[in-house]
C-alpha cells in the first residue's frame, strides 16, 4: 500500500533543505499548498456530485437529464456555475445585513472544515488530531448557525420557519450521529480518524461485532437528515416555504448553500466509509492471500472513492425513491427510535469490548 507521507516529506525537505527556507516560510508555503489542494478537490467533487445527482434523478424518473451542453450534458454544471457567478447579489429590505452576509460563509466554513478531516490515503490526511472525532463534530455544528442565521437575517417569516425546522432537525439527528461515532471510538480505542482506519486492517469495523452494521445503517439515516436531503428535506417545501431558509439569497449567496449541500453528502458518505468500511484500506478475505495481494496493488485513494461514491449512490437512491416526511415524523423517528436504538447499540458494544 502506497504511503503518501513520502510525498509530503519530500516537499518539506525541498523547502527546508534544498531551498534553505526557514520554519515560518516552509510552514506557510505548505499550508497554502494544502489549502489550494483542499479547495480544488472540494470544487471538483461538487461538480461531479451535481452532475451525478441530475443523472441519477433522471434515471429514477425515466428521463435523460441534462443533454444539451456538451456531450451527454457534461458541461451543464459549468454553465450553471458561470450563470450563478454573474448574477447580482442583493439583500432584501430591512434584512439584518451582517447576519445575512455572514450566514453563507458559516455554512461553507463548516463544510470545508469537515471535508478536511477525510483521510484520502495512507499518509494523506490533512487534519488528523488525537481528538479528531470531537473536532469533526464540533466544526460540523457551525453549519447549524449558518442555517439559522440565514432565515433570521432575511426578514422573511417563511425563511425563519424553515430555519427553525432545519436547525431542530440537524440538532436532533446530531445525537444519533455522535452516538454512532462514540460506538466506533469504543471499538477502536482512539478518537483519531487515522487511528480508527488503522485499526481496521484485520477487518472493517462493520464486521467486528454483531451490532455494528446497525450503527452503520443508523449513521446513514441520521447523516441523510443532517445534510437536509430527501426524504428529510423539510427545510425546503414548495407548498409553504418555497426554497426555505435561503429563499432570499441570490447569486453565490445561494451558491454556497447549494455547494455545501452536495459536499455534506460526500462528507457524510466519506465519514461512513472511513469509520465503518475501513476508509482507504483494501478488501481482504481471510485465507485468500493471492486475492489480498492483488487488492493491495489498488491505491488507497481508489478504495476510498469507491466506498464513498457507493454510499453516495445509496443516499441518492433513497432521496429519489421515498416521499418527503412531515416534521413530526422526522423528529419522532429520531427521538423515539434511532437515538434509543443507538443507546442500546452503544451499551452492547461496550459490553462486547469489555468481555471479548
Order of alpha helices (4+ residues) and beta strands (2+ residues): alpha-alpha-alpha-alpha-alpha-alpha-alpha-alpha-alpha-alpha-alpha-alpha-alpha-alpha
